């Protein structure tokens, strides 16, 4: 750079004159941190000033950290599946206990919410439910969205919440340190190839890595039972002060800690959504299919609430009315053949259910005489005051004639028409008499 500037000003520097001494370059090395900030944010954040945290005062299941960790084991080649598994992990911060669920993924797929659901259900079944969930700021695995459903199990009382770690802040999650401990345990097991796929650990130089020799089921058992058991019995420095996770947990239980048990049926309802559906001819449409039951055939309202599972398949869907009361369980509506007599019988049965429902509804309410009620309301209604006359609009002669014609009754009309016909007769008779009188007078004159 100095040589370029010198040449631009017409000078040719001797060799080596423009070399920057090493001590000067090192004195400006602080500017590398700007490069790290712009190009390697994680490295920059690893040295960000933070605060110390303590687990003192925490009880088991007060805080659970959830994350997904890749398992660096080359698995047997099974058609349709990836060669590397993943582990859904849950860490109890107070005791450092670790729950591991191994997931074998089909090719081209990643961890889905149903995997996290199954893992969390298994963890809660064994350990009880938690108070707070601490998760990564990224939402690639949908932990936060998932746990919103799980919070239904314990109620929104302010004690149960979801906390997200700051982006790039691995220190905010104790589980990152646990993963480092796990790597030392996993590295000794068969099939482990390390985290760098380009530099996999091999038994013989120049040879391909050796895959794990057992089945998927055996690998899951090795990780979920064997590795977890060894980890739980390993003393840890730092927050555990030389105690093992199992030792810390047992001390808490001996001191009187109790877990919050979760019923399997509670999970079933928690991980479902309530959607409103219109009832048409005793059926509702869900997932492009029609569902019905006797309760729907008897239901006279316009809409119902259907519980739809998020991650499972139900052959029967719970149906609630708009007030949240359970009506029944709908099954997929059966289609009958055009000439199937069973279809005619079922149609008649459904019609009877509908008729019985409307009759029961009719019997539940008293009969009301609408006309009598209307007249009673009219009698009891406030009376209209008579307003004094302040001005009058009079009608013209033509308007009076028009009004008179409009107001003429049928009887008056008949009398008027009869009088008019009588006058016409009298006028004709008078004209006839006058004519004959003139004729007689003319004849007499001529004679």
LOLO-139787 format. One line per 10 residues: number of its first residue (from 1); their letters; for each residue y, z, x of C-alpha. Coordinates in steps of 0.001 Angstrom, whole numbers, plus 524288, in hexadecimal, padded with zeros to 5 digits. Layout:
BEGIN
NUM> A> Y,Z,X  ...
END
This chain:
BEGIN
1> XXXXXXXXXX> 80000,80000,80000  8097F,8038D,80B19  805EE,7F6FE,81240  808E5,7EF13,805F7  81627,7F5A6,80447  81974,7F35D,812BD  81601,7E4E8,811EA  81E0D,7E358,8057E  829B7,7E819,80D8A  826EA,7DEB6,818C1
11> XXXXXXXXXX> 81FDA,7E7CC,82231  81231,7E632,827BF  80D15,7F3E8,82A7C  8043A,7F608,83655  7F5E7,7F94C,83352  7F3DC,8075B,82EFC  80227,80AB8,82D6E  80172,80ACF,81E9A  7F4DF,812B6,81DAF  7F71A,81F06,81589
21> XXXXXXXXXX> 7F273,82B50,81C98  7E76F,83291,815C3  7EF15,83F31,8146F  7F9DD,83806,80D27  7F00E,831AD,803ED  7E9C1,83EDD,80155  7F6D1,844F1,7FE58  7F824,83B9D,7F2CF  7EA2D,83D57,7EE00  7EF08,84543,7E276
31> XXXXXXXXXX> 7F23C,83857,7DBBC  7E39E,8360F,7DA72  7E3F2,83FA8,7CF48  7EC63,8360E,7C7B3  7E1FC,82BBF,7C9D0  7D78D,8352B,7C515  7DFAA,83832,7B90B  7E0E7,829CE,7B5AD  7D36F,824D7,7B9BA  7CA16,8307F,7BA33
41> XXXXXXXXXX> 7CE97,839D2,7AF9D  7C23C,84215,7AFEF  7C3B2,844F2,7BE6A  7D1E9,84888,7BC47  7CEB3,8519A,7B0E3  7C3EE,85868,7B8A0  7CEB8,85EAE,7C0C1  7D7AB,861BD,7B54D  7DC5C,86FF0,7B526  7D50E,877C8,7AAFE
51> XXXXXXXXXX> 7D239,8859A,7A6C0  7C64F,88E14,7A89D  7BDB7,890B2,79CE8  7B493,89C20,79A6E  7A935,89DD9,79122  7AB98,8AC62,7903C  7AB35,8B0C7,7820F  7A3D7,8A4BB,77D5A  79722,8A65A,775F5  78C0A,89C8B,774F2
61> XXXXXXXXXX> 78F7C,890B6,76C67  79DFE,8940B,76C3B  7A0B1,8872A,77339  79786,87B8F,77467  79A86,86FDA,77D0D  79480,862DA,77949  792E0,856F1,781F1  789B7,84BC5,78546  783EB,84A77,792D8  77C52,83EFC,7989C
71> XXXXXXXXXX> 76EFF,84259,79E27  76D11,83B99,7AB33  75E84,83943,7A99F  75812,82BF3,7A9C1  74EE1,82C31,79E12  742BA,82400,79B7E  74584,81669,79657  74399,81799,787AE  7466C,80B68,77FCC  7533C,80C39,7787C
81> XXXXXXXXXX> 75819,81895,77F56  7618E,81B0A,78A7A  75C1A,81FBF,79772  7659B,82B3F,79815  766AC,83624,78E0F  77261,83E4D,78A21  77382,84CC9,7874A  77BCA,852E5,77CA9  77F8E,8602E,78208  78550,86C6A,77BFD
91> XXXXXXXXXX> 78A20,87795,78488  78C20,8857F,77FB3  79827,8897B,78798  795C3,89820,786CF  787E8,89790,78C39  78761,88A01,79295  77B17,88727,78AE5  778AE,87888,789D1  77263,870F0,77EC3  76D63,86374,7829A
101> XXXXXXXXXX> 76902,85890,77980  7635D,84C8C,78035  76618,83F9C,77965  75EEF,832E5,77C5C  767A0,827B6,7782E  763E0,819F8,77410  7696E,80F39,77C96  7779C,80C49,779EE  77A2D,818F2,77295  7811F,82595,775C6
111> XXXXXXXXXX> 78164,83376,770BB  78434,8339C,76227  788BD,83E59,75920  77B33,8401C,75356  77638,8438E,76101  780D2,84DDC,7625A  77DB9,852C6,754AD  76F62,854D3,757B4  77284,85B6E,764A1  77C89,864AF,75EBD
121> XXXXXXXXXX> 77358,86838,75399  768A2,86B84,75D56  77205,8738D,765A3  77741,87B18,759E9  7698D,87D6B,754B1  765E4,883F5,76185  772A0,88A92,7655D  779F7,88C23,75889  7870F,8864E,754DF  79320,886DB,75D92
131> XXXXXXXXXX> 7A142,88AB6,75B79  7A85A,8809D,763C0  7A489,87358,76915  7AAEE,86E7E,7758D  7A957,85FEE,777FE  7AE03,854E3,78088  7BAD7,84E8F,77CB1  7B40A,8416F,77B66  7ADC6,83E6F,76E52  7A351,834ED,772B8
141> XXXXXXXXXX> 7988F,83D9E,76D6D  79FB5,84216,76121  79DEC,850A5,763C7  7AA65,854A7,75CC7  7A7C5,84C74,750CB  799EE,85176,7503C  79D6D,85FBB,7516A  7A6F5,85ED6,74618  79ADA,85DBF,73D9F  79421,868CF,744B8
151> XXXXXXXXXX> 79FA6,871D1,74229  79C5F,87118,733AB  790E5,879FF,736AC  7995D,8858A,73A5B  7A5B1,882ED,7327F  7B37E,87FE2,736C7  7B7BD,88DE4,73957  7BFB8,88B68,74591  7B576,890CA,74EE1  7AE2B,8840D,75094
161> XXXXXXXXXX> 7B515,878B2,756DC  7B3E6,86D17,75FF8  7BB4F,86CA4,76CDF  7BCAB,86069,77531  7BD96,860FC,783FC  7C97A,85ABC,78A65  7C710,84CCC,78ED3  7C1F0,84B86,79CCD  7C080,85A55,79D88  7B245,85CA6,7A0F8
171> XXXXXXXXXX> 7B548,86AA2,7A51C  7B886,86DDF,796FF  7AA22,86C97,793AC  7A0C9,87617,79A06  795CE,86CB9,796EF  79A1E,863DD,7A225  79699,86EAB,7ABA5  78990,87098,7A4E1  7868E,86226,7A69E  7887D,8640D,7B53B
181> XXXXXXXXXX> 77E55,86EFF,7B50E  77514,8668F,7AD32  775F0,85B8D,7B710  77006,8646B,7C16B  76499,86783,7B867  762A8,85992,7B3B7  7630E,853BD,7C164  755E4,85A0F,7C482  74EC6,853F1,7B8F9  74705,84734,7B8DE
191> XXXXXXXXXX> 74E53,83B07,7B4BE  75BC6,84000,7B8BE  763D9,8350E,7BEE6  7716D,83B39,7BFB9  77DFC,8379E,7B908  7810A,82B6B,7C109  778E9,82057,7BB6D  77C9D,817AD,7C704  77749,821B7,7D0A2  76BB9,82773,7C960
201> XXXXXXXXXX> 7635D,83143,7D090  75648,82B5F,7D477  749B2,830EA,7D9F8  74892,825F6,7E3FE  753A0,81E7A,7EA7A  754E5,810B8,7E543  74C6F,81373,7D969  75089,8144D,7CB2E  75257,821DE,7C544  74613,827EE,7BF93
211> XXXXXXXXXX> 74700,82A4B,7B0F7  7431B,836E9,7AA68  73470,83681,7A892  73322,83D10,79B58  7364E,83942,78D66  74316,83B09,78638  73D91,8471B,77F9C  739A8,84D17,78CA4  7470F,84A29,79264  74DCC,8509B,786CC
221> XXXXXXXXXX> 74552,85CB1,78858  7482D,85D45,796F5  756E4,85CF8,794BC  75874,86498,78816  74EC6,86F57,78B52  74C0F,86F6B,799EA  7598B,86C90,79F5E  76090,874E2,7953D  75787,8805D,797CE  759C7,87FB0,7A672
231> XXXXXXXXXX> 7687D,87E92,7A495  768FE,88A3E,79B53  7624C,892DB,7A54E  76ACE,88EEB,7B0DF  7751C,898FC,7B4FD  782C9,8931E,7B533  78ED4,89701,7BC93  79C6F,896A1,7B6DE  79DB6,89A7A,7A8A2  78FCC,89FDA,7A7C4
241> XXXXXXXXXX> 79185,8A824,7B411  783E7,8A5AE,7B96A  77CDD,8A6D0,7AC64  774AB,89C4A,7A5FB  77846,8968E,798A2  76C2F,89CE2,792C5  76FDA,8AA16,7986E  77DAA,8A94D,792D4  7786F,8A571,78585  76E57,8B05B,7852E
251> XXXXXXXXXX> 778DA,8BA43,788A5  7811F,8B589,77D2E  775AC,8B6AF,773C6  77281,8C445,778C9  780C0,8C7F8,77682  77F8C,8C46A,7681A  78356,8B608,76722  77E19,8AED6,75B31  77D56,8A035,7592D  781D7,898BB,74D1B
261> XXXXXXXXXX> 775D6,8921B,7478D  7773B,884EE,740C7  76E23,880AA,735DF  76868,87306,7375B  76CA3,86FF0,7297C  77AA0,87341,72D19  77A62,868BC,73792  7753A,85F1B,72D9A  78126,860C5,724F4  78AFF,8625E,72FF8
271> XXXXXXXXXX> 787C9,85545,7360A  78A05,84D78,729AC  79601,847C5,7233B  79A89,8490B,71537  79E97,83C28,70F2D  7A33F,83962,70168  79C08,82F0E,6F994  79E38,82981,6EC01  792EE,82B1E,6E27B  78F5A,81E6A,6DBBD
281> XXXXXXXXXX> 78401,81DFA,6D21F  77E84,82A86,6D7C5  77E63,82587,6E5C8  7867B,82695,6F230  78745,81D00,6FD72  78521,8222E,70B42  78266,819CC,7171E  7812B,80D86,70EFA  7765C,8137E,706A8  77634,81969,6F915
291> XXXXXXXXXX> 7723A,827A6,6F75A  76F40,82EF1,6EAE0  76947,83B2A,6E514  7685B,841BA,6D7CF  774A7,84981,6DAC5  77C5C,83CF6,6DCEF  776E8,836CE,6D098  77B96,842B0,6C904  788A5,84381,6D01D  79417,83F93,6C786
301> XXXXXXXXXX> 79EC2,84091,6D1D8  7A456,83509,6D940  7A213,83974,6E754  798FB,841EE,6EF75  7988B,846BA,6FD86  78D0F,84205,705C1  78885,848D3,71245  7854D,83E50,71C44  77EA8,841BA,72947  785C1,83DB9,735A6
311> XXXXXXXXXX> 77A6E,83C5C,73EEF  76DEE,83D36,736ED  767A0,835E6,72BAF  765B8,83CC9,71EAD  75D11,83791,713D4  7644C,8404B,70A37  7730A,841E8,709AE  7793A,84E70,70462  782AF,84BCB,6F93A  78DFB,854CB,6F576
321> XXXXXXXXXX> 797BE,853F8,6EA75  7A648,85332,6ED56  7A716,86210,6ED53  79CF8,86301,6F823  7919C,867B0,6EFB7  7843B,8624E,6F34C  77F20,85926,6E8B6  77272,8544D,6EEA8  76C4F,84B63,6F8D0  76D20,83CB1,6F748
331> XXXXXXXXXX> 76277,83383,6FBCF  76322,824DD,6FDA2  762A3,81E16,6F06F  75615,816B1,6EE09  7564D,8087E,6E984  74C8E,804CD,6DED2  74665,7F7AB,6DC27  74C94,7EF60,6D17E  740FC,7F14D,6C82C  73C8D,7FE8F,6CD5A
341> XXXXXXXXXX> 73A80,807C2,6C1D4  73D13,81365,6CAB0  74AF6,80E70,6CC33  74CFD,80E8C,6BD76  747B8,81C6B,6BC8D  75066,82101,6C79E  75C2D,81A82,6C15C  75958,821B1,6B4AD  757C1,82E98,6BBCC  764B7,82CD7,6C2C3
351> XXXXXXXXXX> 76B66,82987,6B605  7661F,83601,6AFE7  76B44,83E06,6BB4F  778AD,83820,6B982  77875,83A44,6AAD1  773EA,84859,6AC60  77EE3,84ADF,6B60A  7898F,845D2,6AD20  783F0,84D3D,6A181  78387,859BF,6A974
361> XXXXXXXXXX> 79198,85782,6AD79  79540,8552B,69F50  78E6E,861AD,69AFF  79575,86994,6A560  7A2B9,86722,69F35  7A761,86A6E,69143  7A9FA,85F92,6876C  7B87D,85D40,685B7  7BF20,857B9,6797E  7C8E5,84F29,68077
371> XXXXXXXXXX> 7D0F8,84C63,6744A  7D201,85AB9,6708A  7D57B,85E8F,67E6C  7DFD3,853F4,67EC6  7E61E,85858,6721A  7E5AF,86688,6766D  7ECA2,862E8,682F8  7F69F,85B53,67B0C  7F95E,86718,67275  7FAD4,87009,67E27
381> XXXXXXXXXX> 802FC,86689,685FE  81193,86968,687A1  819B0,863FD,67C5A  82432,859DF,67E23  831FD,85E74,67ADD  839FC,856B7,670F1  84560,8508D,67819  852B0,84F8A,67150  857D7,841D4,66E59  86300,83E1F,6772A
391> XXXXXXXXXX> 863FD,82F92,6741E  85E1D,8254D,66B1F  85AAE,81701,66D39  85C72,80F36,66068  85580,80293,65CC3  85BB2,7F58F,658EB  8590A,7EF1B,64BC1  84F64,7E5DC,65214  84892,7F111,658F1  847D1,7F875,64C28
401> XXXXXXXXXX> 841CD,7EC83,64580  837E8,7EB2C,65069  834D1,7F99D,6500E  83363,7F922,64146  829D8,7EDDB,64257  8222A,7F48B,64CF3  82194,80160,6458A  81D5E,7FAF3,6386B  810C8,8010E,63372  80586,7F8D4,62DF8
411> XXXXXXXXXX> 80860,7FD9B,6200C  816C0,7FA56,620FE  81311,7ED33,626A5  80A22,7EA4A,61B09  8149F,7EE6F,61140  81EB9,7E61F,61851  815F4,7DA42,61894  81281,7DC1F,60A01  820E4,7DCFE,60670  823D7,7D0CB,60E57
421> XXXXXXXXXX> 81905,7C92D,6075D  81E12,7CE1B,5FA1F  82BC5,7C977,5FD63  82670,7BC3E,6016E  81F33,7BAFB,5F454  82B45,7BECC,5ECC9  83380,7B52C,5F47A  829D4,7AA1F,5F1B4  82967,7ADA1,5E348  83835,7ADDD,5E2BA
431> XXXXXXXXXX> 8391E,7A0BF,5E97C  82EE2,79B09,5E00F  8360B,7A034,5D414  842D9,79AC4,5D929  83C9A,78D80,5DB96  8369D,78C77,5CE11  8435E,7910A,5C7E4  84AFB,78649,5CEC3  8408E,77C61,5CB0C  84134,78042,5BCA4
441> XXXXXXX> 85002,77F82,5BCEB  84FB0,771DC,5C2AD  84624,76D01,5B853  84E5B,772DC,5AD8D  85A7F,76C2B,5B2B1  853C1,75F18,5B37B  84EEC,7606F,5A59B
END
